[in-house]
Amino acid sequence: MNISEMIDLVRRDLKDEASPYQWSDDELTRHISRAVSELSEKLPLPAKAILPTVSGSRELDISSLANRIMVRAVEYPLDQSPASYQRFSVWGNNLTVISGPEPGGANCAVYYGVPHVIDASGSTLPAKYDDLVAIGACGYAAVSLAAATVNKVNVGGKTASQEYRTWGNERLVIFRERLKQLGRRQRVRSQQLFTE
């Protein structure tokens, strides 16, 4: 789904399909981007980088990992079967490999997450999350409109602003609860195989 299709989906949910529109495309794009950004924090787009280690040092400079949201795993040494994942800590742009052999200058693999993108050419989000992004974007759009209509005369009457705020906040509660559930499912679990 590209950004135009997502705007159409959000307009449909907001019942804003007849011109003149209540929300401009730019406003809806901003609300969609905010929802995608929040979803990316819980479920980032997977990325992998091969970085050189420094002989005799457990420190890695990860400043080259553009738009990094989080680091999920570090594999060192490479080409082991099964893969040899190490414990690590991250502080700013510095990653410290805590476990395993001391690096000797060979490459390691860093598995990390970056933000999802939705633009004119498409989206990096799996299609199953399109409706979730629309719920979040609708919530942000309604709350934004509620703030803009305070102390203004409108055809919806005196309570229109409060009704938009309430409806928008209800959508945001649903959005954030589903994001929380996604976050719980994405936790790394430690498992091992054994024979009895």
C-alpha positions as CSV (number, residue, x, y, z in Angstrom):
1,M,0.0,0.0,0.0
2,N,1.4,3.4,-0.9
3,I,0.8,6.7,0.8
4,S,-2.1,7.7,-1.5
5,E,-3.9,4.4,-0.8
6,M,-3.3,4.8,2.9
7,I,-4.8,8.4,2.8
8,D,-7.9,7.0,1.1
9,L,-8.2,4.3,3.8
10,V,-7.9,6.9,6.6
11,R,-10.4,9.2,4.8
12,R,-12.8,6.3,4.6
13,D,-12.5,5.6,8.3
14,L,-12.9,9.3,9.1
15,K,-16.0,9.6,6.8
16,D,-14.1,12.4,5.0
17,E,-14.5,11.3,1.4
18,A,-16.4,14.2,-0.1
19,S,-14.7,17.4,-1.3
20,P,-14.0,19.9,0.3
21,Y,-12.1,17.6,2.7
22,Q,-12.0,18.3,6.4
23,W,-8.3,17.2,6.4
24,S,-5.8,18.0,3.7
25,D,-3.6,15.2,2.2
26,D,-0.6,16.8,4.0
27,E,-2.3,16.7,7.4
28,L,-3.2,13.0,6.9
29,T,0.3,12.2,5.7
30,R,1.7,13.7,8.9
31,H,-0.7,11.7,11.1
32,I,0.0,8.5,9.1
33,S,3.8,9.1,9.5
34,R,3.3,9.5,13.2
35,A,1.4,6.2,13.5
36,V,4.0,4.4,11.3
37,S,6.8,5.9,13.5
38,E,5.1,4.5,16.7
39,L,4.6,1.1,15.1
40,S,8.3,1.1,14.0
41,E,9.3,1.5,17.7
42,K,7.5,-1.8,18.5
43,L,8.1,-3.6,15.3
44,P,11.0,-2.2,13.3
45,L,12.0,-3.1,9.8
46,P,14.8,-5.8,10.2
47,A,18.3,-4.8,8.9
48,K,21.7,-6.4,9.0
49,A,25.2,-4.9,8.7
50,I,28.5,-6.5,8.5
51,L,31.0,-4.5,10.6
52,P,34.7,-5.0,11.2
53,T,35.9,-5.6,14.8
54,V,39.1,-4.1,16.3
55,S,41.7,-6.6,17.4
56,G,41.8,-6.8,21.2
57,S,38.7,-4.6,21.7
58,R,35.2,-5.5,22.5
59,E,33.9,-2.1,21.4
60,L,32.2,-1.5,18.0
61,D,31.3,1.8,16.5
62,I,27.7,1.5,15.2
63,S,27.3,5.2,14.1
64,S,27.1,4.0,10.5
65,L,23.8,2.1,11.2
66,A,21.6,4.9,9.9
67,N,18.1,5.4,11.5
68,R,18.8,2.6,14.0
69,I,15.9,2.1,16.4
70,M,17.4,-0.9,18.2
71,V,20.0,-3.6,18.0
72,R,18.5,-7.1,18.2
73,A,21.5,-9.4,18.0
74,V,25.3,-9.6,17.4
75,E,26.8,-12.6,15.6
76,Y,30.5,-13.3,16.2
77,P,32.4,-15.1,14.8
78,L,30.6,-15.4,11.5
79,D,30.0,-18.5,9.5
80,Q,29.5,-20.8,12.5
81,S,26.9,-23.5,12.5
82,P,24.8,-22.9,14.5
83,A,25.3,-19.2,14.5
84,S,27.2,-17.8,17.4
85,Y,25.3,-14.9,18.9
86,Q,26.9,-12.9,21.7
87,R,25.6,-10.9,24.6
88,F,26.1,-7.2,24.1
89,S,25.2,-3.7,25.4
90,V,24.6,-0.5,23.6
91,W,25.4,3.0,24.8
92,G,24.8,5.7,22.1
93,N,26.8,4.7,19.1
94,N,29.0,2.3,21.0
95,L,28.2,-1.4,21.1
96,T,30.2,-3.6,23.5
97,V,30.4,-7.4,22.9
98,I,30.1,-8.9,26.4
99,S,30.4,-12.6,25.8
100,G,32.3,-14.9,23.5
101,P,35.9,-14.8,22.3
102,E,37.7,-11.4,22.2
103,P,37.4,-10.0,18.7
104,G,40.5,-10.3,16.6
105,G,39.7,-7.9,13.8
106,A,37.3,-10.2,11.8
107,N,33.9,-9.1,10.8
108,C,30.7,-9.5,12.9
109,A,27.1,-9.2,11.9
110,V,24.8,-6.7,13.7
111,Y,21.1,-7.3,13.4
112,Y,19.1,-4.2,14.1
113,G,15.8,-2.4,13.4
114,V,15.1,0.7,11.3
115,P,11.8,2.7,10.8
116,H,9.3,1.5,8.3
117,V,8.6,3.8,5.3
118,I,5.4,4.5,3.5
119,D,5.6,6.8,0.5
120,A,4.5,7.2,-3.2
121,S,6.2,4.0,-4.3
122,G,4.9,1.7,-1.6
123,S,5.4,0.6,2.0
124,T,7.8,-1.6,4.0
125,L,5.0,-2.5,6.4
126,P,3.4,-5.9,6.1
127,A,-0.2,-5.5,4.7
128,K,-1.6,-6.9,7.9
129,Y,-0.7,-3.7,9.7
130,D,-2.4,-1.3,7.3
131,D,-5.6,-1.1,9.4
132,L,-3.6,-0.6,12.6
133,V,-1.8,2.4,11.1
134,A,-5.1,3.7,9.9
135,I,-6.6,3.5,13.4
136,G,-3.6,5.4,14.8
137,A,-3.7,8.0,12.0
138,C,-7.5,8.5,12.5
139,G,-7.0,9.0,16.3
140,Y,-4.3,11.7,15.7
141,A,-6.4,13.4,13.0
142,A,-9.4,13.6,15.2
143,V,-7.5,14.9,18.3
144,S,-5.8,17.5,16.1
145,L,-9.1,18.7,14.7
146,A,-10.5,18.8,18.2
147,A,-7.7,21.2,19.2
148,A,-8.2,23.3,16.1
149,T,-12.0,23.7,16.7
150,V,-11.9,24.9,20.3
151,N,-13.6,28.3,20.7
152,K,-14.7,28.3,17.0
153,V,-18.2,28.2,15.6
154,N,-18.9,25.0,13.7
155,V,-21.9,23.2,12.3
156,G,-21.4,20.3,14.7
157,G,-22.5,22.4,17.7
158,K,-20.9,23.2,21.0
159,T,-19.8,19.7,21.8
160,A,-18.2,18.9,18.4
161,S,-14.7,19.6,19.7
162,Q,-15.2,17.4,22.7
163,E,-16.7,14.6,20.6
164,Y,-13.8,14.6,18.2
165,R,-11.3,14.5,21.1
166,T,-13.2,11.6,22.7
167,W,-13.5,9.6,19.5
168,G,-9.8,10.3,18.6
169,N,-8.6,9.3,22.1
170,E,-10.6,6.1,21.9
171,R,-8.9,5.2,18.6
172,L,-5.5,6.0,20.1
173,V,-6.2,3.7,23.1
174,I,-7.0,0.9,20.7
175,F,-3.9,1.7,18.6
176,R,-1.5,1.7,21.6
177,E,-3.0,-1.4,23.1
178,R,-2.5,-3.3,19.9
179,L,1.1,-1.9,19.7
180,K,1.7,-3.2,23.2
181,Q,0.5,-6.7,22.2
182,L,2.9,-6.6,19.2
183,G,5.7,-5.6,21.4
184,R,5.0,-8.6,23.7
185,R,5.0,-11.0,20.7
186,Q,8.4,-9.7,19.4
187,R,10.4,-10.4,22.6
188,V,13.4,-12.6,22.2
189,R,12.8,-16.0,23.8
190,S,15.6,-18.3,24.9
191,Q,15.0,-21.9,23.9
192,Q,17.2,-25.0,23.6
193,L,16.8,-28.3,21.9
194,F,17.5,-31.5,23.8
195,T,16.9,-35.2,23.7
196,E,15.5,-37.3,26.5
